Amino acid sequence: MVCEVKRMVMENDGCACEPEESTCCRVEALVSVDERGQMVLPKELREKVGIRAGDKLALTSWQKDGRVCCITLTKAEELTEMVKAVIGPVMKEIL
């Protein structure tokens, strides 16, 4: 399930989101980055989200003062559907 965020609020040097539902956004896991820049998503989280080997994930970042302060991962197929939902009605109006 994709967490829909009403608006991003930048505070100090970090980011905070204001979710539509109070249980929407939360820390699911802490991961480490190895010397090659790789991370492992915990098995429980992969199962909960339905991520399998070979799935594509889109990494989205938010910046404040030229620095990335927040990142999110979204399954590529869900991102495609979100873009279609936003752009589809606009394209219908144009055409």
Backbone bond lengths (Angstrom), bond angles and torsions (degrees), N, CA, C in turn:
res aa  C-N    CA-C-N  psi(-1)  N-CA   C-N-CA  omega(-1)  CA-C   N-CA-C  phi
1 M - - - 1.442 - - 1.513 109.05 -
2 V 1.293 116.76 136.70 1.452 121.57 -178.48 1.518 109.15 -90.70
3 C 1.318 114.98 131.44 1.461 120.86 177.54 1.512 108.81 -78.39
4 E 1.321 117.76 117.87 1.458 120.88 177.54 1.518 108.73 -90.47
5 V 1.308 114.65 125.52 1.453 120.69 -176.75 1.515 108.85 -107.37
6 K 1.331 117.10 127.70 1.456 121.23 -179.95 1.519 111.16 -68.79
7 R 1.352 117.53 -42.04 1.461 119.19 179.19 1.505 109.37 -165.04
8 M 1.337 115.31 148.78 1.464 120.24 176.04 1.518 108.14 -89.09
9 V 1.302 115.62 137.65 1.456 121.36 177.77 1.520 107.43 -119.22
10 M 1.322 117.08 118.67 1.450 120.51 178.93 1.525 108.66 -90.05
11 E 1.331 116.20 128.25 1.459 121.15 179.85 1.517 109.00 -131.28
12 N 1.318 116.41 127.36 1.467 121.98 -179.34 1.520 109.70 51.59
13 D 1.340 118.20 -125.79 1.463 121.78 179.87 1.520 112.19 -97.67
14 G 1.322 119.41 4.41 1.459 121.11 -175.64 1.506 111.43 -121.31
15 C 1.302 115.61 -171.94 1.457 122.57 179.85 1.518 109.39 -125.75
16 A 1.291 115.58 153.03 1.462 121.21 172.28 1.514 106.66 -142.35
17 C 1.305 117.74 144.53 1.462 119.50 178.41 1.516 109.34 -112.26
18 E 1.296 114.50 150.27 1.457 121.37 177.10 1.518 106.84 -106.77
19 P 1.327 118.78 98.48 1.459 120.97 -176.33 1.518 112.18 -75.48
20 E 1.336 115.21 158.07 1.460 120.02 175.47 1.516 110.71 -69.18
21 E 1.320 116.78 -34.56 1.460 121.75 177.87 1.521 107.82 -116.54
22 S 1.315 117.60 141.92 1.457 119.68 -176.37 1.529 112.51 -66.59
23 T 1.329 118.27 -21.47 1.463 120.49 179.71 1.525 112.02 -95.85
24 C 1.307 117.39 7.15 1.456 121.70 -173.13 1.527 112.58 -70.81
25 C 1.304 118.37 -57.94 1.468 121.73 -174.54 1.514 110.28 -103.40
26 R 1.340 115.31 129.45 1.453 119.76 177.89 1.524 109.37 -158.71
27 V 1.296 116.25 161.76 1.455 120.95 176.36 1.524 107.32 -75.08
28 E 1.317 116.84 120.56 1.465 122.03 -179.58 1.522 111.51 -92.64
29 A 1.330 117.09 -32.58 1.457 120.62 -176.94 1.522 109.00 -166.96
30 L 1.307 115.85 158.55 1.460 122.46 169.85 1.521 106.65 -108.52
31 V 1.323 116.67 131.04 1.454 120.86 -179.80 1.521 109.14 -123.46
32 S 1.315 115.75 153.72 1.458 121.69 177.43 1.521 109.48 -105.57
33 V 1.312 115.59 152.29 1.456 121.96 175.78 1.525 107.15 -105.11
34 D 1.345 116.67 128.05 1.461 118.63 -179.69 1.527 110.51 -85.42
35 E 1.318 115.94 -178.81 1.466 120.92 -175.24 1.523 112.85 -64.46
36 R 1.325 117.75 -19.91 1.466 121.11 176.94 1.529 112.27 -93.17
37 G 1.329 117.14 3.54 1.457 121.08 179.03 1.512 114.20 83.62
38 Q 1.313 117.80 14.01 1.454 121.58 -178.21 1.523 111.57 -94.95
39 M 1.332 114.38 148.58 1.460 121.87 176.73 1.521 108.17 -127.08
40 V 1.309 116.22 153.74 1.462 121.42 175.12 1.525 107.44 -114.89
41 L 1.337 116.08 124.71 1.458 120.15 173.92 1.522 107.34 -82.37
42 P 1.322 117.68 129.22 1.472 119.80 -178.48 1.530 112.05 -56.84
43 K 1.335 115.32 144.61 1.456 122.27 -178.10 1.523 112.04 -54.44
44 E 1.331 116.92 -43.06 1.468 120.46 -178.55 1.528 110.92 -60.20
45 L 1.332 117.18 -39.65 1.465 121.19 179.96 1.525 110.45 -70.58
46 R 1.352 117.32 -43.58 1.470 120.56 177.90 1.526 110.49 -58.21
47 E 1.333 116.69 -43.17 1.468 119.90 179.43 1.526 111.22 -66.36
48 K 1.324 116.95 -42.89 1.466 121.87 -178.91 1.530 111.62 -61.31
49 V 1.336 115.60 -39.78 1.460 121.39 -176.87 1.525 112.36 -89.40
50 G 1.327 116.45 -17.16 1.459 120.13 -179.54 1.523 112.93 82.32
51 I 1.324 117.34 32.11 1.464 121.99 177.93 1.521 108.18 -89.50
52 R 1.339 115.21 127.53 1.463 120.93 179.32 1.523 109.60 -122.31
53 A 1.315 116.62 162.83 1.464 121.66 177.31 1.524 109.40 -53.27
54 G 1.304 116.49 133.44 1.466 121.63 179.54 1.515 114.33 93.19
55 D 1.343 118.52 -14.45 1.466 120.64 177.36 1.526 109.73 -63.19
56 K 1.323 115.88 147.19 1.460 122.09 175.99 1.519 108.68 -99.52
57 L 1.342 115.75 135.08 1.453 121.65 177.53 1.527 108.83 -119.96
58 A 1.320 116.67 135.57 1.463 121.68 175.79 1.517 107.88 -93.43
59 L 1.320 116.69 128.97 1.455 122.17 177.08 1.524 107.27 -99.29
60 T 1.324 116.29 121.36 1.458 122.46 179.33 1.510 108.23 -112.10
61 S 1.329 116.65 138.33 1.463 119.69 -179.89 1.521 110.85 -125.29
62 W 1.319 115.36 152.13 1.456 123.55 173.40 1.515 107.33 -117.25
63 Q 1.330 115.44 142.26 1.461 119.68 -178.64 1.522 111.16 -118.48
64 K 1.310 114.23 149.98 1.457 122.27 172.58 1.519 106.54 -138.56
65 D 1.319 116.58 127.34 1.459 121.83 -179.87 1.525 112.10 53.33
66 G 1.340 116.78 39.43 1.453 121.49 177.46 1.510 115.88 77.35
67 R 1.320 117.70 3.98 1.473 121.99 179.80 1.520 109.36 -117.60
68 V 1.327 115.77 140.91 1.466 119.80 175.16 1.520 107.59 -72.80
69 C 1.328 116.33 126.64 1.461 120.30 -179.27 1.525 112.34 -113.25
70 C 1.340 117.70 -22.22 1.465 121.28 -178.05 1.519 109.27 -143.20
71 I 1.337 115.79 143.91 1.459 120.73 172.60 1.526 108.65 -134.68
72 T 1.322 115.12 150.14 1.461 120.77 174.83 1.525 108.54 -134.43
73 L 1.312 116.29 154.44 1.459 122.80 173.70 1.524 107.86 -113.87
74 T 1.330 115.93 133.47 1.456 121.80 178.54 1.520 107.77 -132.46
75 K 1.320 116.78 136.18 1.462 118.90 175.90 1.529 107.53 -59.54
76 A 1.323 116.67 132.58 1.466 121.86 -175.11 1.531 111.74 -55.75
77 E 1.322 116.98 -40.12 1.468 119.67 -179.62 1.530 111.51 -63.97
78 E 1.331 117.81 -35.36 1.461 120.75 178.19 1.520 110.80 -72.71
79 L 1.331 116.75 -36.11 1.461 120.61 176.98 1.526 109.92 -63.30
80 T 1.322 116.39 -41.62 1.461 120.86 177.77 1.519 110.76 -59.04
81 E 1.327 116.77 -44.54 1.470 120.68 179.08 1.533 111.45 -64.49
82 M 1.351 117.14 -39.17 1.462 120.21 178.47 1.523 110.87 -63.57
83 V 1.323 117.03 -42.73 1.466 121.26 179.66 1.520 109.99 -64.39
84 K 1.330 117.51 -43.92 1.466 120.92 178.25 1.522 110.98 -59.96
85 A 1.328 116.93 -40.30 1.466 120.79 -178.69 1.523 111.41 -65.13
86 V 1.320 116.91 -33.24 1.472 120.52 -179.07 1.519 110.87 -83.85
87 I 1.330 116.95 -46.08 1.463 121.08 -173.70 1.526 112.27 -81.47
88 G 1.325 117.35 -30.77 1.462 120.98 -178.21 1.523 113.60 -52.23
89 P 1.343 118.84 -54.75 1.466 119.91 179.67 1.528 113.07 -61.36
90 V 1.328 117.30 -35.46 1.471 120.39 178.70 1.524 110.14 -65.28
91 M 1.341 116.13 -43.94 1.465 120.26 -179.94 1.531 111.48 -64.48
92 K 1.337 117.37 -35.97 1.461 120.14 178.35 1.528 110.64 -63.39
93 E 1.350 116.23 -38.10 1.470 119.83 177.96 1.520 111.27 -66.98
94 I 1.328 116.16 -38.53 1.471 120.36 -177.78 1.530 110.52 -70.09
95 L 1.330 115.51 -42.98 1.468 119.64 -177.28 1.504 109.75 -81.79
